[in-house]
Amino acid sequence: MAISAGYMRKRFKLMGIPKDQNGDNLRDAVGQLSEERTVISRPWCSVKVISSTDSVSGSSTKSQLTLEFTVRYTKQFDNPTPDMEIIYEGDTYDIASVINPLMRKEKLVITAIKRA
């Protein structure tokens, strides 16, 4: 079953360190490894809140927001690297998991946790 185009109305930025054709980090003009994150892609997606928890310890309050992004299948997301992160509505999210739910290469479900 194909994914309806109207289902994916939001966009996020996938940030990461750029790689060359061999999968190695790019080097700058001086020859040093580049550590600057750039926008890898801006896919259309649907977003769903999975959980939002608040915990109080002492005098501080910590909140954790977990979102689920559904995108069309692409090899970019199939094997995310630890340096990848998602920017959505001005907030930064760490990628917790990427699942191909039906194993048909139609869509990917990305679970991401908001950085504190």
C-alpha positions as CSV (number, residue, x, y, z in Angstrom):
1,M,0.0,0.0,0.0
2,A,1.5,3.3,-1.0
3,I,1.7,6.3,1.3
4,S,-0.7,9.2,0.6
5,A,1.1,12.5,-0.3
6,G,-1.3,14.5,1.9
7,Y,-0.3,12.4,4.9
8,M,3.2,14.0,5.1
9,R,2.7,17.8,5.6
10,K,5.7,18.6,7.8
11,R,9.4,18.9,7.1
12,F,12.5,18.6,9.2
13,K,16.2,19.0,8.6
14,L,18.5,16.0,8.8
15,M,21.9,17.4,10.0
16,G,25.2,15.5,9.8
17,I,28.8,15.7,8.9
18,P,29.2,15.5,5.1
19,K,30.9,12.4,3.7
20,D,32.7,11.7,0.5
21,Q,32.0,8.9,-2.0
22,N,33.9,6.4,0.2
23,G,31.9,7.3,3.3
24,D,34.8,9.1,4.9
25,N,34.4,12.6,6.5
26,L,35.2,15.4,4.1
27,R,38.3,17.4,4.7
28,D,38.6,21.2,4.6
29,A,41.1,23.3,2.5
30,V,43.8,22.7,5.1
31,G,43.3,18.9,5.1
32,Q,41.7,18.7,8.5
33,L,38.6,16.6,9.1
34,S,35.4,18.7,8.8
35,E,33.4,18.6,12.1
36,E,30.8,21.2,10.9
37,R,27.3,19.8,10.6
38,T,25.4,20.6,7.4
39,V,21.8,19.9,6.1
40,I,21.9,16.5,4.5
41,S,18.2,16.5,3.5
42,R,14.8,18.1,4.2
43,P,12.3,15.3,3.8
44,W,8.5,15.6,4.0
45,C,7.1,13.7,7.0
46,S,4.3,13.2,9.4
47,V,5.0,13.7,13.1
48,K,3.4,12.1,16.1
49,V,4.2,12.6,19.8
50,I,5.1,9.3,21.4
51,S,5.7,10.4,25.0
52,S,6.3,13.5,27.1
53,T,7.6,13.0,30.6
54,D,8.6,15.4,33.3
55,S,10.7,14.4,36.3
56,V,11.6,16.4,39.3
57,S,14.8,15.8,41.2
58,G,15.7,18.2,44.0
59,S,15.1,21.8,42.7
60,S,15.3,21.0,39.0
61,T,12.7,19.7,36.5
62,K,13.7,17.6,33.5
63,S,11.4,17.0,30.6
64,Q,11.8,14.5,27.8
65,L,9.9,14.6,24.6
66,T,9.9,11.7,22.2
67,L,8.6,12.1,18.6
68,E,7.9,9.7,15.8
69,F,8.7,10.9,12.3
70,T,7.3,8.9,9.3
71,V,9.1,9.5,6.0
72,R,9.2,7.9,2.6
73,Y,11.9,5.2,2.3
74,T,15.4,6.4,1.5
75,K,18.8,4.9,2.0
76,Q,20.0,8.0,3.8
77,F,17.9,7.0,6.9
78,D,18.3,3.3,6.6
79,N,21.6,3.3,8.6
80,P,21.9,6.6,10.5
81,T,25.3,7.4,11.9
82,P,25.8,8.8,15.5
83,D,26.6,12.2,14.2
84,M,23.2,12.7,12.6
85,E,20.5,14.8,14.3
86,I,17.1,16.2,13.4
87,I,16.1,19.8,13.6
88,Y,12.3,20.2,13.9
89,E,10.6,23.5,14.7
90,G,13.8,24.9,16.1
91,D,14.5,22.0,18.5
92,T,17.2,19.4,18.1
93,Y,16.4,15.7,18.4
94,D,18.8,12.7,18.7
95,I,17.8,9.7,16.5
96,A,17.0,6.8,18.8
97,S,15.8,4.3,16.2
98,V,14.9,3.8,12.5
99,I,12.4,1.1,11.6
100,N,11.2,-0.2,8.2
101,P,7.9,-1.4,9.6
102,L,6.6,-3.6,6.7
103,M,10.1,-4.4,5.2
104,R,8.8,-3.2,1.8
105,K,11.0,-0.1,1.5
106,E,7.9,2.1,1.4
107,K,8.4,4.1,4.6
108,L,10.6,4.5,7.6
109,V,9.6,5.3,11.2
110,I,12.2,7.4,13.0
111,T,12.0,7.7,16.8
112,A,13.8,10.8,18.1
113,I,14.3,12.2,21.6
114,K,14.5,16.0,22.2
115,R,17.9,17.3,23.5
116,A,17.8,19.0,26.9
